[in-house]
Amino acid sequence: MSIHKKRSGSYQVRWREHGRLKSKNFSRKIDAERFEASIKLDVFPANPFGQVESPPTMTFQGFSEIWLRDYGLVHKTEGALIHDRQIIRDYLIPSWGNIRIDAIARRDIAKLQGKLIAEKRLKEKTINIIVGLAHKMFKVAAQWDYIKVNPAEGLPPIRLPEQDYRFWTFDERDRFLSWAKAHDPELYLIIAVAVNTGLRRGEMEGLLRDCLDFERRMIVVRRSYCSKTRKLNEHTKGKKIRRVPMNDLVYQQLRARSAIPMNHQVLPYAYHHLVERCFKPAQERAKVSSICFHDLRHTFASHMAMAGVSAFDIQKVMGHSDIKTTMRYMHLSPDHLIGLTDVLNKKISSIEKEEIKCINQAN
């Protein structure tokens, strides 16, 4: 879309509609600019005499409906869209629903941020997610010419304290698997696969027989089950297919299920019950640290790092799009650091020997 000044002194707006080039002439530049804005907003002039009225005001609630329809449905997964709708409904619309979108300022966003902190109902991480969604929506609004600038741009998120990941030590992992193998074989299968592959929970639930390549000893991760929609998605969280090697334990466990049909779930049908109801009590009986299911993924990454696997290789197996995410997994167990500073004792001892030698020579 563009505005051209003609030799006659008039202004012509050119745009495409359904692939066809169209144009309209105006005697005043301001009318041409208003018409251009109305086309960008999908608003057509109602005056048949060519006098263009200013585009109607757009409230935040009106824009949110357009954003969910024209952006969310195109670029978001169904599960993520459900989450976004909830945030918009519960937090953003009550704050700015009836306000014109071009009248919302950075101060309004900071005010919402401060209000949520003062209420002390939500975690700071959750508040960052809420404000982050608003930032994304305003960014799209600016790209679509609903507003000139993104009011959330430059507003810093709440700085969160660094939190260490919880994970099992090698001994805890082996102790739990030994207990589960003797008392609950189905739970053993699930935990053994999770802690030796680093698969996400949804990826494990979406694991079908056709994802197992026994010839190459690989798990092809291409699907993910969404607990919100209760549907099997033909893509993973990062929407990329990755391959995870099977070690001997995983290979033996999954090989026993090689006879099931290709479109059948690999892991036990009562997966949800086993993870939600049986995992926590089993940890108490096995006398290991209490962790959640996702911490098995942290355990896998931490053990890989302890074994000397590079961050690049861990990134590929874990399916991280950003190496920074992988680097957060590259922490080591405190027990693994014990004795690390003992090398300094050798240096100290050598210095002491030199001092003793010098004293003896002086005497």
N, C-alpha and C positions, 0 to 999 in steps of 0.2 A: 504494500500500500504506500502511496506517495502523493504529494501535492506538487503540481507544476503550474508555474505562472505563464500564461499565454501572452502572445504579442498584443492582443486586444486589451490587456490589463486585467482580465479575469483570472480566476484561479480554478484549476481542474484537479479533482480528486480521482485517482485511479485505484481500483482494487479488483480482486478476483473473487468471483462467487460461483461455486461449483465448477471451478476450472475455467470459467469464461471471464475475459477482461471486461470490466465495466468502468464508466467514468461519469462524472457529474460536474457541471460548471457553476461557479459562484462569483458574484461581483466583489465580495469582500473576503479577505483572507481569513478573518475570524470565523466566518460562516463555514469556510472550507475546513478549518481546523476542528470546529465542533462536529461537523459531519464525519470527519475522519475518526474522531474519538468515538462517535456513536456506532460506527461500523466495527471498530475494534471491540466494543462492548456488546456487539450483536444487538444493538438498538437502532431501529430505522426511524427516520423522521416522519412524524405524523402530519406535518403541515404540507399540503399538496402544492403550495405556492413557492416551495424552495426555501422557506425560512426555517432554518434548523434550530430546534430548541436544545438547550443544554441537556446532556445525558442525565437521566434520573439518578437520584442518590441510591447508593447500594449499601445496605446495612451489613454488618459482619455476619449476621445470621443468614442473610440472602447469599452472601458470597460463600459461606461454609457449605451451603447446599450445592452450589455450583462446583466448588472445589472437590467435594466428595464424589460428585457425578463425573466430572470431566478430568479430574486428576487422580483421585483415589482409585476409581474403578479401572483406570488404565495402568497405573504404576504401582499399586499396592496389592499385596496378597489379600485374600478374603479375611484371613485371621487378623492381619495388621489393620485392615479397614474397620473391623469390629472394634478394635482397641481405640482407634482414632475417633470413631463416632462417639464412643463413651466419654473420651476426654472433652470433645467439643460440646457434648450435651451437658456434662456435669460441671465443667469449669470455664470454658471459653464463652459460650453463649450467655450464661448468667452474668458474666462480667461485661461483655461488649455487644450482646445480641442486637440491641436496638440502636447502637451507635453507627454512624456512617463509617465505612471502612477507611475512607481517606481522612477521617477526623481522629483516628486512634493514633496516639503518640507513644513514644518510648516510655514516657512517664506512666502511661496506663498499664503497660506491660510490667514495668518495675513494681507498680502498685499491686498487681495481681500476685507477683512473686513474693512480695512482702506480706501480703494477706495470708497466703498459704503457709508461709513460715510461721506467722504469728498464731495461726490456728493449731499448729502442732499435731495435726491429724495425719499428715503425709510425711514420708521420708524425703530427705533432700534430693535424693536421686529421682524420686517420682516427680517432684516439682520441676526438676530440670527437664524431664521428659515432656511435661505439660507445656512449659515455656518453649521448649525445642520444637514442638508441633506448631505452636503459634508462629514461630520464626519461619518454618517451612511454608506455612500457608501465606504469610505476608510476602515471602519471596516470590511465590507463584503469582500473587496478586500484582506485584510490581512487574513481573514478566508479561502478564496479560494486560498491562496498562490500566488496571483499576486504581492503582496508586502510583505516585511518582517514585517514592523510596520506601524501603522496608523499614518500618519503625523499630523492629526488633534487632536490626543490624547494630552490632557493637555492644549490645547488652550482655555482660558477662554472666555465665551460669554460676550457680552456687558451687563454691570450691569444696569438693568432698574429701574427707580424710582418706588416705590410702588404706585399703583393707587387704589383708592377706587372704589368700585362698585356703580353704580347708581341704585337706586330702589325706588319704591313708599312707602310712609308711609301707615299705615292702612287707614287713612282718605282719602288719594289720591286714593288708590285702590277702596274704596267703592264709592267715588264720581264719578270716571270714569265709574264704572260698572252701577251706577244709570243713568248716562247720556246716555251711550250706550244702555241700556235696553229700554229707551224711544225713542231713535232716530235711532238706527241701530241694530236690533236684531241679525243679523248674526255676526257682529263684536263683539257684546256682548258675544255670545256663544264662540267664539274663545278666547277672552281675559279672560273670566271667567274660562275656562278650563286651560289655560296656567298659570294663576296666582295662581291657586289652586292645580296644580299638579306638576309644575316644569318641564314639558316635553319640550324637545328641539323642535325647529321648524320643523326639518325633521321628528321627531317622531310623531308630531301632524299631519303632512301631510300624514304620513304613517299609521295613525290609521284607521283600518278597523273595521267593525261591529263585527267580530269574536274575537276582542281583548277586548270586554266589557263583564265582568262577573258580571251581576247584582245580582246574588244570593249571591255572596261573596262581592259585592260592590268593585270590583277591576278592574283596567285597566292593561291589560297584554301588556307590551311594548316589542314588538318583531321585529318590522320593522322600517325602516327609509327611507324617500324619499330623493334622492340626486338631488339637484337643478342643478348640473353641468352635470350629465348624463341624467337627467330627467327620472330616473328610480326608481322604488320601490325596495329597497333592503330587503331581508329576514333576516336582522340583524340590530342591532342598532350600534351606534358609538363604543361602547365597545364590541360589538359582544356577549352580554349577554342578556338573558331575565330577566326582572325585573317586579315587580308588584307594582303599585301605588294605594293606597286606594282612593276611591271616598268619598269626604265629601258630606254633604246634597245638597249643591248648584250644584256640578258637577253631582251628582246622578240624580237630578231632570232634569237637562238640557239634559243629555245623554239618560236618560230613555225615553224621548220624541222621540228619534230616534231609538228605539229598533226594530221597524218594518222593517227597511231597510235590504236588502239582506246581507248575511254574508261577501261577498267579495266586498262590496261597502264602499267608503270612508265615515267616520262618520261626519267630519266637512264639511262646505259648499264648493261647487265646486270652487267658486270664491275666494278661500283662498289667493292666491298670490295677487290678486287685493286688497283684504280687508287689508292685512298686509302692502303692499307697498304703496298704494294710500290713504287709509282711516285712518290708525292708527295715523299718525302724526297730520293731521288736527283735528281729534277727540280729541286729547289731549289738543289742544289749546281751543277748545270749552268747554271742561269739566273743564278747568282751573286747570290742574295738571302739574307736572314737565314733561319735555320732555325726554323720554327714548326710546331706541330701543327695538325691540321685545325680544331680548335675555335677556334684563334687567328684564323682567317678571320672568325669571328663578331665577335671583338674588333676586328679590322681594320675591318669594316663599321661598327660602332658608333663607333669613334674617328674615322673619316673623316666620318661624318655630323655628329659634334660639331664637328670642325674646319670643316665647311662652314656652321656656324651653325644647324643644326637643333636645335629645342628638345628638352629632356629628355622632355617629355610625348609628343612625336611619336615619338621614338626608342623610348620605352617601348611604344607601341602597335605599332610595326613589329616590335620584338624579341619581344614577347609576355611581358614581365615583369609579374608580379602586384604587385610592390612597386617603387615608384619609387626606393627606396634601391639596388636592384640596378642600375638604369639609371644612377644617379649615379656608380657605380663605373666605368662605362664612359666617363664624360664627361671622362676624362683626355686630355691632349693630348701629342703627340709632343714630345720635348725640342727637336727642330729647329724645331718650330712656335713655340716660345717665344723663339727667337733674335731679338734686336732689340726685344723687348717693353719693356725698361727704358730704351731710348734716349730715350723721352719725357722722362725725368728730366734728360737733358742740356740740353734746351731750357730747363727751369726754372733749371738751374745757370748756363747762359749768360746768361739774363736777369738773374740776381742779380749776376753778374760785371760786366755792362754798367752796372748801377746803381751798383756800387761805383766803377767807373772814372769814371762821370759825376760822382759826388760828389767824387772826388779832383781832377778837372779844375776843378770849380767852386771848390774850396777854394784851388787854386793861382791 
